[in-house]
Amino acid sequence: MRLGRITLYVRDVETSAEFYQRHFGFSVLRLEGDRIVELVSTDGGANLLLHKAGKAQKMGQVLVKLIFDVEDVEKASAECAANGLIFGPRHPADGYVFANAKDPDGNPIALSSRAFVRR
């Protein structure tokens, strides 16, 4: 079985939908009468479900990080920066590189070349 969807609780569904669409290429799927907006992965990865957060919910997960697989972290970071999303320093790891940022609700996200390392 594969992981198909991840729910993100956000303050502003429209802002988050635009963020993930602009920076990571998701397509927006809206079903009439549904309060959840589904962001469909265009490359076969997991979809994101955006759900409006309740007033009592704390924003900015610390236990979950969304990691986007890219072959070239430097290039992907530059492309995101051109659209207004700034990733932090590049961190070398065991044969790959990653960089961190946050989405509009403070959820941690990363670009990582780990998926492209030959093991």
VENLINQUI-V144646 format. One record per residue. SS is DSSP state (H for helix, E for strand, L for the rest). OMEGA is omega in whole degrees, 0 to 359 (NA if undefined). BURIAL is # if it has 24 or more other ideal C-beta (glycine too) atoms within 12 Angstrom, else .. Layout:
((SS OMEGA BURIAL) (SS OMEGA BURIAL))
//
This chain:
((L 182 .) (L 174 .) (L 185 .) (L 184 .) (E 176 .) (E 178 #) (E 173 #) (E 175 #) (E 187 #) (E 178 #) (L 184 #) (L 184 .) (H 182 #) (H 179 .) (H 180 .) (H 178 #) (H 180 #) (H 180 .) (H 183 #) (H 176 #) (H 184 #) (H 188 .) (H 186 #) (H 171 #) (L 177 .) (L 171 #) (E 182 .) (E 177 #) (E 178 .) (E 177 .) (L 183 .) (L 178 .) (L 181 .) (L 180 .) (L 179 .) (L 173 #) (E 180 #) (E 175 #) (E 186 #) (E 178 #) (L 181 #) (L 182 .) (L 176 .) (L 177 .) (L 180 #) (L 175 #) (E 175 #) (E 174 #) (E 179 #) (E 183 #) (E 179 #) (E 181 #) (L 173 #) (L 183 .) (L 183 .) (L 182 .) (L 177 .) (L 181 .) (L 177 .) (L 178 .) (L 173 .) (L 181 .) (L 181 .) (L 175 .) (L 175 .) (E 182 #) (E 181 #) (E 182 #) (E 176 #) (L 178 #) (L 185 .) (L 183 .) (H 181 #) (H 180 .) (H 180 .) (H 177 #) (H 179 #) (H 178 .) (H 178 .) (H 180 #) (H 178 .) (H 178 .) (L 174 .) (L 178 .) (L 183 #) (L 175 .) (L 179 #) (L 182 .) (L 176 .) (L 180 #) (E 175 .) (E 178 .) (L 183 .) (L 178 .) (L 178 .) (L 182 #) (E 173 #) (E 178 #) (E 185 #) (E 174 #) (E 177 #) (E 176 #) (L 183 #) (L 180 #) (L 178 #) (L 177 .) (L 180 #) (E 176 #) (E 179 #) (E 166 #) (E 183 #) (E 175 #) (L 183 #) (H 183 #) (H 184 .) (H 178 .) (L 175 .) (L 182 .) (L NA .))
//
